[in-house]
Amino acid sequence: MTFLLEPERKTPVVNEVDVLICGGGFAGVAAAVAAARNGASVMLIERYGFLGGLATAALVITTPPLNNGINREIARRLKDWDSYAPTPDSDAADDSDDVDGLAGLLPFDPETVKFEFVRMLQESGVEILFHSYIAGVVMDGRRIDAVLIENKAGRSAIKAKMIVDSTGDADIATHSGAPVQEVERPISMMFNMADVDTDRALEHLHSWNALKGVIRKAIADGDLTFDLGVDPDFGAPGIYAANLVHKGQIGVWGGMMYSNRILDPMERTRAETVTRDHAFRLAVYLRKTIPGFENARLEQMSTEVGIRATRNIEGEYTPSKQEVVRGDFTDTVVRPYLGKNLALPFRSLLAKEVDNLLVAGRCISAADEIMGRLRLIPVCSATGEAAGVAAAMAADQDVAARDVDSGALKETLERQGVVF
């Protein structure tokens, strides 16, 4: 590999805020709203022209119940538009770790999420900057002095007292030198089909879970050329489908692809093309062969391939699966579900070696064996809400993130509606 030396340049500082949120998925939106509602000046940076992260860009539009903390507000906003289903599909798969508990997943409309998330940020006074990529950071000892971004206007910098990394890939943590671990999980291309006679289809299949058996047989018989994984494997359901919010619309998991270098742009490009090609094959096969799909159409493929894991920070603490399921920490600040013990400590959100960085979403610190549950939408929102409040507190008190009192943080979250 050859290299070149770039000429020295002056990078304009386009904004200075108390809290900078990097990434506009469920975790980032929750963090931004929570920080702003606690008195901080907040800016959120997002690479797309819409919010929602993998939920809207990768059509991950089924979720466990949104029933605690800021998730309750999100659910209410979606219900006001009839865009969030109140009950799971009666034909759903078994509730097992292997398939991320598909029986308990509720569908929502991604377009409503895009709309309501912008409203939530605007109502809270959060500045939004779309179409901007994280390019790096400028460090001042153990603190991030500025985050460097690239967009159509060129290169610029944003200064902030506190930063929340909600990129999903721990991009800010990696750029800042905080220790991270790379993780490999199967990736999937999601797509929606419309005008499906779901009653006829389920009369034939008995349940959407049976779809993988139909596809296995089609591959074995030579009726379908398909090289991706069909059966469940650690948090990836393989081939699966679910009824969505609107009648006659289903979401389809298009199989699993294994990749050892998904952070490499060339490998990610290959993943996009391969999984999209297979998703199209699968949609065509369903339309041609499954009763109830005769008039169906491929309505939408996801904007990007669904990536389950890339990096996780090595936080101030890495709780085990048993600890998270038991949910008994002295510094518990994340309780995503009502009526369940599942919880996370404040230390899981704290990156080592960087004083003004908090992490939210699927790149938090926890044992790999429990991350299949912790990367789900309600947990991402809950970690974002906790990180956002903590960031606002740290900025106000002019202390390092780790010096925020977890008891006071928990009390603030309780006042905001989180039930512990």
Kinemage of the C-alpha trace (Angstrom):
@kinemage 1
@onewidth
@group {chain A} dominant
@subgroup {mainchain}
@vectorlist {calphas} color= white
{ca met a 1} P 0.000 0.000 0.000
{ca thr a 2} L 1.294 3.438 -0.897
{ca phe a 3} L 0.559 6.628 1.038
{ca leu a 4} L 0.487 10.352 0.434
{ca leu a 5} L 0.910 13.290 2.765
{ca glu a 6} L -2.021 15.676 2.868
{ca pro a 7} L -1.219 19.383 3.108
{ca glu a 8} L -1.840 21.054 6.456
{ca arg a 9} L -5.237 22.733 6.602
{ca lys a 10} L -7.443 24.763 8.882
{ca thr a 11} L -10.647 22.994 9.867
{ca pro a 12} L -13.556 25.294 10.712
{ca val a 13} L -15.380 24.742 14.003
{ca val a 14} L -19.037 24.922 12.998
{ca asn a 15} L -20.611 24.456 16.417
{ca glu a 16} L -19.932 24.211 20.141
{ca val a 17} L -22.451 22.460 22.391
{ca asp a 18} L -22.715 20.859 25.795
{ca val a 19} L -23.509 17.403 24.416
{ca leu a 20} L -22.830 15.983 20.961
{ca ile a 21} L -24.712 12.840 19.911
{ca cys a 22} L -23.060 10.830 17.147
{ca gly a 23} L -25.589 8.603 15.414
{ca gly a 24} L -29.359 9.030 15.044
{ca gly a 25} L -30.755 5.580 15.753
{ca phe a 26} L -33.062 4.752 18.664
{ca ala a 27} L -30.122 5.082 21.078
{ca gly a 28} L -28.983 8.427 19.679
{ca val a 29} L -32.460 9.938 19.561
{ca ala a 30} L -33.159 8.869 23.141
{ca ala a 31} L -29.804 10.281 24.264
{ca ala a 32} L -30.365 13.594 22.483
{ca val a 33} L -33.879 14.088 23.826
{ca ala a 34} L -32.865 13.107 27.369
{ca ala a 35} L -29.843 15.420 27.389
{ca ala a 36} L -31.808 18.371 26.019
{ca arg a 37} L -34.679 17.867 28.452
{ca asn a 38} L -32.119 18.042 31.251
{ca gly a 39} L -30.912 21.478 30.245
{ca ala a 40} L -27.994 20.746 27.897
{ca ser a 41} L -27.432 22.318 24.499
{ca val a 42} L -27.410 19.325 22.170
{ca met a 43} L -26.509 18.544 18.571
{ca leu a 44} L -27.068 15.213 16.818
{ca ile a 45} L -25.085 14.090 13.762
{ca glu a 46} L -26.510 11.478 11.386
{ca arg a 47} L -25.137 10.102 8.110
{ca tyr a 48} L -28.543 9.654 6.453
{ca gly a 49} L -31.273 12.213 5.827
{ca phe a 50} L -33.547 10.541 8.378
{ca leu a 51} L -33.432 9.104 11.881
{ca gly a 52} L -34.021 5.626 13.252
{ca gly a 53} L -30.748 3.844 12.528
{ca leu a 54} L -31.082 0.194 11.561
{ca ala a 55} L -34.775 0.290 12.440
{ca thr a 56} L -35.506 2.538 9.465
{ca ala a 57} L -32.431 2.055 7.259
{ca ala a 58} L -32.271 -1.732 7.599
{ca leu a 59} L -36.016 -2.320 8.171
{ca val a 60} L -35.568 -3.816 11.629
{ca ile a 61} L -39.210 -2.926 12.236
{ca thr a 62} L -40.234 -5.470 14.836
{ca thr a 63} L -39.337 -4.961 18.473
{ca pro a 64} L -39.980 -6.296 21.960
{ca pro a 65} L -42.490 -4.136 23.820
{ca leu a 66} L -41.671 -0.443 24.144
{ca asn a 67} L -42.983 -0.115 27.684
{ca asn a 68} L -40.540 1.692 29.974
{ca gly a 69} L -39.004 5.136 30.138
{ca ile a 70} L -38.697 7.016 26.876
{ca asn a 71} L -39.840 3.876 25.052
{ca arg a 72} L -43.348 4.461 26.421
{ca glu a 73} L -43.392 7.898 24.820
{ca ile a 74} L -42.177 6.481 21.504
{ca ala a 75} L -44.879 3.790 21.623
{ca arg a 76} L -47.571 6.377 22.390
{ca arg a 77} L -46.485 8.581 19.497
{ca leu a 78} L -46.569 5.635 17.098
{ca lys a 79} L -49.931 4.440 18.405
{ca asp a 80} L -51.392 7.886 17.749
{ca trp a 81} L -50.746 7.178 14.045
{ca asp a 82} L -51.905 3.527 14.258
{ca ser a 83} L -48.302 2.665 13.471
{ca tyr a 84} L -47.481 0.312 16.345
{ca ala a 85} L -49.148 -3.076 16.785
{ca pro a 86} L -50.584 -3.766 20.252
{ca thr a 87} L -50.182 -7.554 20.141
{ca pro a 88} L -47.658 -9.996 18.640
{ca asp a 89} L -48.486 -12.326 15.763
{ca ser a 90} L -50.318 -15.390 17.026
{ca asp a 91} L -48.306 -17.577 14.677
{ca ala a 92} L -44.871 -16.312 15.715
{ca ala a 93} L -41.885 -18.517 16.398
{ca asp a 94} L -40.866 -19.834 19.796
{ca asp a 95} L -39.388 -17.402 22.288
{ca ser a 96} L -35.772 -18.586 22.370
{ca asp a 97} L -32.369 -16.971 22.618
{ca asp a 98} L -31.464 -18.277 19.156
{ca val a 99} L -34.056 -16.144 17.385
{ca asp a 100} L -34.035 -13.163 19.751
{ca gly a 101} L -37.469 -14.022 21.104
{ca leu a 102} L -39.430 -13.567 17.865
{ca ala a 103} L -42.710 -14.496 19.566
{ca gly a 104} L -42.614 -11.250 21.510
{ca leu a 105} L -41.789 -8.894 18.649
{ca leu a 106} L -44.265 -6.153 17.761
{ca pro a 107} L -44.223 -4.397 14.356
{ca phe a 108} L -44.079 -0.648 13.782
{ca asp a 109} L -44.113 1.626 10.741
{ca pro a 110} L -40.626 2.943 9.875
{ca glu a 111} L -41.890 6.050 8.085
{ca thr a 112} L -43.763 7.151 11.199
{ca val a 113} L -40.607 6.611 13.241
{ca lys a 114} L -38.675 8.909 10.907
{ca phe a 115} L -41.345 11.586 11.246
{ca glu a 116} L -41.842 11.367 15.000
{ca phe a 117} L -38.140 11.222 15.840
{ca val a 118} L -37.530 14.525 14.082
{ca arg a 119} L -40.496 15.999 15.958
{ca met a 120} L -39.129 14.736 19.281
{ca leu a 121} L -35.742 16.325 18.644
{ca gln a 122} L -37.200 19.609 17.436
{ca glu a 123} L -39.619 19.835 20.358
{ca ser a 124} L -36.685 19.256 22.746
{ca gly a 125} L -34.513 21.897 21.070
{ca val a 126} L -31.924 19.515 19.627
{ca glu a 127} L -29.959 20.718 16.596
{ca ile a 128} L -29.893 18.103 13.820
{ca leu a 129} L -27.190 17.730 11.181
{ca phe a 130} L -27.952 15.153 8.492
{ca his a 131} L -25.763 13.805 5.677
{ca ser a 132} L -22.580 13.996 7.743
{ca tyr a 133} L -20.009 11.291 8.443
{ca ile a 134} L -17.689 10.952 11.415
{ca ala a 135} L -14.130 11.433 10.127
{ca gly a 136} L -12.174 11.412 13.383
{ca val a 137} L -11.608 13.225 16.663
{ca val a 138} L -9.144 15.723 18.070
{ca met a 139} L -7.890 14.697 21.501
{ca asp a 140} L -6.698 16.881 24.353
{ca gly a 141} L -5.136 14.420 26.749
{ca arg a 142} L -7.910 12.091 27.940
{ca arg a 143} L -10.673 14.304 26.567
{ca ile a 144} L -12.190 14.595 23.114
{ca asp a 145} L -11.767 18.245 22.195
{ca ala a 146} L -13.677 18.037 18.917
{ca val a 147} L -15.329 15.566 16.569
{ca leu a 148} L -14.342 15.864 12.906
{ca ile a 149} L -17.061 15.384 10.297
{ca glu a 150} L -17.212 15.261 6.502
{ca asn a 151} L -20.148 16.279 4.322
{ca lys a 152} L -20.868 18.128 1.059
{ca ala a 153} L -19.502 21.316 2.604
{ca gly a 154} L -16.159 19.617 3.252
{ca arg a 155} L -14.440 18.926 6.546
{ca ser a 156} L -15.432 20.664 9.776
{ca ala a 157} L -15.302 20.205 13.536
{ca ile a 158} L -17.795 20.292 16.383
{ca lys a 159} L -16.673 20.936 19.941
{ca ala a 160} L -18.581 19.529 22.897
{ca lys a 161} L -18.133 19.088 26.612
{ca met a 162} L -19.549 15.553 26.417
{ca ile a 163} L -19.963 13.114 23.543
{ca val a 164} L -22.343 10.159 23.277
{ca asp a 165} L -21.219 7.468 20.819
{ca ser a 166} L -24.408 5.964 19.422
{ca thr a 167} L -22.914 5.015 16.061
{ca gly a 168} L -23.532 1.298 16.622
{ca asp a 169} L -19.964 0.605 15.514
{ca ala a 170} L -18.217 2.448 18.374
{ca asp a 171} L -16.696 4.825 15.818
{ca ile a 172} L -16.043 7.658 18.267
{ca ala a 173} L -14.571 5.292 20.849
{ca thr a 174} L -12.285 3.799 18.207
{ca his a 175} L -11.125 7.176 16.897
{ca ser a 176} L -10.443 8.395 20.434
{ca gly a 177} L -8.255 5.417 21.313
{ca ala a 178} L -10.645 3.888 23.835
{ca pro a 179} L -10.216 0.091 23.906
{ca val a 180} L -12.764 -1.833 21.825
{ca gln a 181} L -13.288 -5.426 20.752
{ca glu a 182} L -14.338 -6.452 17.269
{ca val a 183} L -17.238 -8.895 17.092
{ca glu a 184} L -18.601 -11.035 14.263
{ca arg a 185} L -22.262 -11.919 13.815
{ca pro a 186} L -24.353 -12.929 10.779
{ca ile a 187} L -25.803 -10.101 8.690
{ca ser a 188} L -29.189 -10.045 6.937
{ca met a 189} L -30.994 -8.087 4.261
{ca met a 190} L -34.563 -7.249 5.244
{ca phe a 191} L -37.379 -6.533 2.824
{ca asn a 192} L -41.116 -5.901 2.923
{ca met a 193} L -43.736 -7.493 0.676
{ca ala a 194} L -47.180 -5.956 0.158
{ca asp a 195} L -50.509 -7.306 -1.103
{ca val a 196} L -49.915 -10.675 0.533
{ca asp a 197} L -53.000 -12.720 1.407
{ca thr a 198} L -51.590 -13.577 4.817
{ca asp a 199} L -54.581 -15.726 5.812
{ca arg a 200} L -54.085 -18.022 2.806
{ca ala a 201} L -50.319 -18.052 3.251
{ca leu a 202} L -50.564 -19.031 6.916
{ca glu a 203} L -53.230 -21.615 6.159
{ca his a 204} L -50.646 -23.223 3.889
{ca leu a 205} L -47.560 -22.690 6.081
{ca his a 206} L -49.292 -22.909 9.512
{ca ser a 207} L -46.752 -20.379 10.827
{ca trp a 208} L -44.166 -18.007 9.413
{ca asn a 209} L -41.581 -20.060 11.273
{ca ala a 210} L -42.242 -22.877 8.778
{ca leu a 211} L -40.962 -20.720 5.934
{ca lys a 212} L -37.366 -21.776 6.520
{ca gly a 213} L -38.326 -25.421 5.996
{ca val a 214} L -39.960 -24.569 2.673
{ca ile a 215} L -36.823 -22.730 1.552
{ca arg a 216} L -34.543 -25.552 2.727
{ca lys a 217} L -36.510 -27.991 0.575
{ca ala a 218} L -36.485 -25.658 -2.418
{ca ile a 219} L -32.696 -25.366 -2.191
{ca ala a 220} L -32.279 -29.148 -1.830
{ca asp a 221} L -34.566 -29.784 -4.805
{ca gly a 222} L -32.704 -27.271 -6.963
{ca asp a 223} L -35.728 -24.988 -7.289
{ca leu a 224} L -33.971 -22.062 -5.608
{ca thr a 225} L -30.322 -21.066 -5.815
{ca phe a 226} L -29.496 -19.746 -2.366
{ca asp a 227} L -26.132 -19.634 -0.608
{ca leu a 228} L -27.025 -17.802 2.616
{ca gly a 229} L -27.817 -19.331 5.990
{ca val a 230} L -31.425 -20.412 6.383
{ca asp a 231} L -31.618 -21.723 9.964
{ca pro a 232} L -31.300 -19.777 13.246
{ca asp a 233} L -27.862 -19.067 14.629
{ca phe a 234} L -27.046 -16.893 17.673
{ca gly a 235} L -29.509 -14.073 17.425
{ca ala a 236} L -30.108 -14.443 13.685
{ca pro a 237} L -33.367 -16.148 12.627
{ca gly a 238} L -32.214 -17.101 9.132
{ca ile a 239} L -35.282 -17.129 6.884
{ca tyr a 240} L -38.334 -15.766 8.659
{ca ala a 241} L -41.325 -13.488 8.111
{ca ala a 242} L -43.719 -11.512 10.273
{ca asn a 243} L -46.976 -9.652 9.797
{ca leu a 244} L -46.411 -5.897 9.853
{ca val a 245} L -48.665 -3.022 10.883
{ca his a 246} L -50.547 -2.706 7.610
{ca lys a 247} L -52.856 -5.423 6.300
{ca gly a 248} L -51.295 -7.597 3.625
{ca gln a 249} L -47.762 -6.430 4.428
{ca ile a 250} L -45.059 -8.721 5.779
{ca gly a 251} L -41.433 -8.242 6.723
{ca val a 252} L -38.990 -10.894 5.572
{ca trp a 253} L -35.604 -11.823 7.002
{ca gly a 254} L -33.649 -12.681 3.851
{ca gly a 255} L -31.171 -15.202 5.244
{ca met a 256} L -27.786 -14.818 6.935
{ca met a 257} L -24.406 -14.011 5.479
{ca tyr a 258} L -21.210 -14.504 7.435
{ca ser a 259} L -18.455 -11.970 6.911
{ca asn a 260} L -15.187 -11.647 8.761
{ca arg a 261} L -14.397 -8.107 7.557
{ca ile a 262} L -17.671 -6.187 7.558
{ca leu a 263} L -15.874 -3.021 8.745
{ca asp a 264} L -13.893 -3.099 5.492
{ca pro a 265} L -15.819 -0.941 2.957
{ca met a 266} L -15.038 -3.370 0.123
{ca glu a 267} L -16.357 -6.327 2.107
{ca arg a 268} L -19.389 -4.347 3.160
{ca thr a 269} L -20.056 -3.495 -0.485
{ca arg a 270} L -19.932 -7.189 -1.316
{ca ala a 271} L -22.316 -7.934 1.546
{ca glu a 272} L -24.781 -5.364 0.232
{ca thr a 273} L -24.782 -6.770 -3.294
{ca val a 274} L -24.873 -10.447 -2.306
{ca thr a 275} L -27.643 -10.156 0.274
{ca arg a 276} L -29.743 -7.859 -1.929
{ca asp a 277} L -29.430 -10.332 -4.799
{ca his a 278} L -30.547 -13.190 -2.553
{ca ala a 279} L -33.426 -11.169 -1.121
{ca phe a 280} L -34.713 -10.554 -4.639
{ca arg a 281} L -34.436 -14.267 -5.461
{ca leu a 282} L -36.360 -15.124 -2.317
{ca ala a 283} L -39.133 -12.601 -3.033
{ca val a 284} L -39.562 -13.931 -6.569
{ca tyr a 285} L -39.692 -17.530 -5.309
{ca leu a 286} L -42.340 -16.709 -2.697
{ca arg a 287} L -44.491 -14.973 -5.281
{ca lys a 288} L -44.285 -17.899 -7.688
{ca thr a 289} L -44.784 -20.793 -5.296
{ca ile a 290} L -46.510 -19.946 -1.995
{ca pro a 291} L -50.330 -19.689 -1.910
{ca gly a 292} L -51.347 -16.190 -0.893
{ca phe a 293} L -48.352 -14.580 -2.605
{ca glu a 294} L -49.772 -14.640 -6.142
{ca asn a 295} L -50.469 -10.906 -6.205
{ca ala a 296} L -47.720 -9.895 -3.804
{ca arg a 297} L -45.045 -7.407 -4.702
{ca leu a 298} L -41.670 -6.573 -3.291
{ca glu a 299} L -42.534 -3.223 -1.752
{ca gln a 300} L -39.227 -2.174 -0.224
{ca met a 301} L -35.725 -3.456 0.441
{ca ser a 302} L -33.713 -1.995 3.260
{ca thr a 303} L -31.421 0.940 2.540
{ca glu a 304} L -28.503 -0.994 3.996
{ca val a 305} L -27.781 -4.545 5.066
{ca gly a 306} L -28.647 -5.317 8.673
{ca ile a 307} L -25.469 -5.635 10.732
{ca arg a 308} L -25.848 -7.174 14.181
{ca ala a 309} L -22.424 -6.459 15.651
{ca thr a 310} L -19.063 -4.935 14.756
{ca arg a 311} L -17.382 -3.450 17.828
{ca asn a 312} L -18.068 -3.218 21.543
{ca ile a 313} L -16.247 -0.979 23.964
{ca glu a 314} L -14.263 -2.371 26.854
{ca gly a 315} L -16.150 -0.398 29.451
{ca glu a 316} L -15.477 0.337 33.089
{ca tyr a 317} L -17.299 -2.939 33.694
{ca thr a 318} L -18.316 -5.843 31.445
{ca pro a 319} L -21.275 -7.612 33.060
{ca ser a 320} L -21.875 -11.300 32.419
{ca lys a 321} L -25.073 -12.775 30.995
{ca gln a 322} L -26.086 -13.979 34.443
{ca glu a 323} L -25.578 -10.536 35.963
{ca val a 324} L -27.566 -8.770 33.249
{ca val a 325} L -30.462 -11.239 33.465
{ca arg a 326} L -30.482 -11.004 37.263
{ca gly a 327} L -30.273 -7.215 36.957
{ca asp a 328} L -28.902 -6.523 40.414
{ca phe a 329} L -26.204 -3.834 40.190
{ca thr a 330} L -25.306 -1.151 42.705
{ca asp a 331} L -25.299 1.361 39.828
{ca thr a 332} L -28.258 0.151 37.758
{ca val a 333} L -29.367 2.916 35.370
{ca val a 334} L -30.848 0.891 32.495
{ca arg a 335} L -34.060 -1.117 32.894
{ca pro a 336} L -35.539 -1.502 29.402
{ca tyr a 337} L -38.638 -3.572 30.183
{ca leu a 338} L -41.404 -3.419 32.760
{ca gly a 339} L -41.751 -6.587 34.805
{ca lys a 340} L -38.339 -7.993 33.872
{ca asn a 341} L -35.105 -8.006 35.845
{ca leu a 342} L -32.920 -7.364 32.778
{ca ala a 343} L -30.722 -4.385 33.617
{ca leu a 344} L -27.364 -2.734 32.997
{ca pro a 345} L -24.980 -0.760 35.196
{ca phe a 346} L -23.782 2.761 34.501
{ca arg a 347} L -20.272 1.356 34.094
{ca ser a 348} L -21.358 -0.446 30.896
{ca leu a 349} L -21.807 2.952 29.230
{ca leu a 350} L -18.397 4.331 30.221
{ca ala a 351} L -15.502 4.007 27.790
{ca lys a 352} L -12.103 3.454 29.333
{ca glu a 353} L -9.344 6.058 28.958
{ca val a 354} L -11.614 8.842 27.639
{ca asp a 355} L -13.114 11.179 30.223
{ca asn a 356} L -15.920 12.835 28.273
{ca leu a 357} L -17.310 9.881 26.310
{ca leu a 358} L -20.431 7.814 26.956
{ca val a 359} L -21.617 4.966 24.760
{ca ala a 360} L -25.187 3.874 23.979
{ca gly a 361} L -26.761 1.211 21.787
{ca arg a 362} L -25.324 -2.042 20.521
{ca cys a 363} L -21.682 -1.109 21.129
{ca ile a 364} L -21.917 -0.894 24.946
{ca ser a 365} L -19.797 -3.040 27.246
{ca ala a 366} L -21.282 -6.451 28.126
{ca ala a 367} L -20.444 -10.128 27.706
{ca asp a 368} L -20.797 -11.286 24.112
{ca glu a 369} L -23.184 -14.089 25.088
{ca ile a 370} L -25.844 -11.581 26.206
{ca met a 371} L -25.460 -9.044 23.386
{ca gly a 372} L -28.139 -10.808 21.313
{ca arg a 373} L -30.642 -9.404 23.801
{ca leu a 374} L -28.896 -6.116 24.490
{ca arg a 375} L -28.767 -4.913 20.893
{ca leu a 376} L -32.582 -4.936 20.618
{ca ile a 377} L -34.415 -1.644 20.160
{ca pro a 378} L -35.847 -1.111 23.679
{ca val a 379} L -32.418 -1.679 25.225
{ca cys a 380} L -30.772 0.720 22.772
{ca ser a 381} L -33.321 3.404 23.686
{ca ala a 382} L -32.875 2.761 27.392
{ca thr a 383} L -29.084 2.984 27.225
{ca gly a 384} L -29.447 6.157 25.161
{ca glu a 385} L -31.773 7.739 27.700
{ca ala a 386} L -29.359 6.955 30.546
{ca ala a 387} L -26.323 8.152 28.581
{ca gly a 388} L -28.074 11.373 27.563
{ca val a 389} L -29.038 12.275 31.120
{ca ala a 390} L -25.545 11.395 32.372
{ca ala a 391} L -23.947 13.528 29.652
{ca ala a 392} L -26.107 16.517 30.589
{ca met a 393} L -25.220 16.063 34.260
{ca ala a 394} L -21.496 15.780 33.525
{ca ala a 395} L -21.551 18.866 31.298
{ca asp a 396} L -23.422 20.863 33.913
{ca gln a 397} L -21.122 19.765 36.750
{ca asp a 398} L -17.962 19.985 34.616
{ca val a 399} L -16.843 16.498 35.627
{ca ala a 400} L -15.749 13.371 33.809
{ca ala a 401} L -18.495 10.977 32.775
{ca arg a 402} L -17.367 8.388 35.305
{ca asp a 403} L -17.700 10.941 38.121
{ca val a 404} L -21.435 11.371 37.620
{ca asp a 405} L -23.217 10.030 40.686
{ca ser a 406} L -25.127 6.939 39.513
{ca gly a 407} L -27.632 7.288 42.341
{ca ala a 408} L -28.522 10.824 41.307
{ca leu a 409} L -28.652 9.670 37.675
{ca lys a 410} L -31.083 6.900 38.594
{ca glu a 411} L -33.282 9.347 40.525
{ca thr a 412} L -33.432 11.662 37.521
{ca leu a 413} L -34.369 8.777 35.233
{ca glu a 414} L -37.114 7.764 37.657
{ca arg a 415} L -38.543 11.278 37.579
{ca gln a 416} L -38.591 11.010 33.771
{ca gly a 417} L -40.690 7.842 33.944
{ca val a 418} L -38.211 4.954 34.060
{ca val a 419} L -39.531 2.258 36.415
{ca phe a 420} L -36.743 0.419 38.188
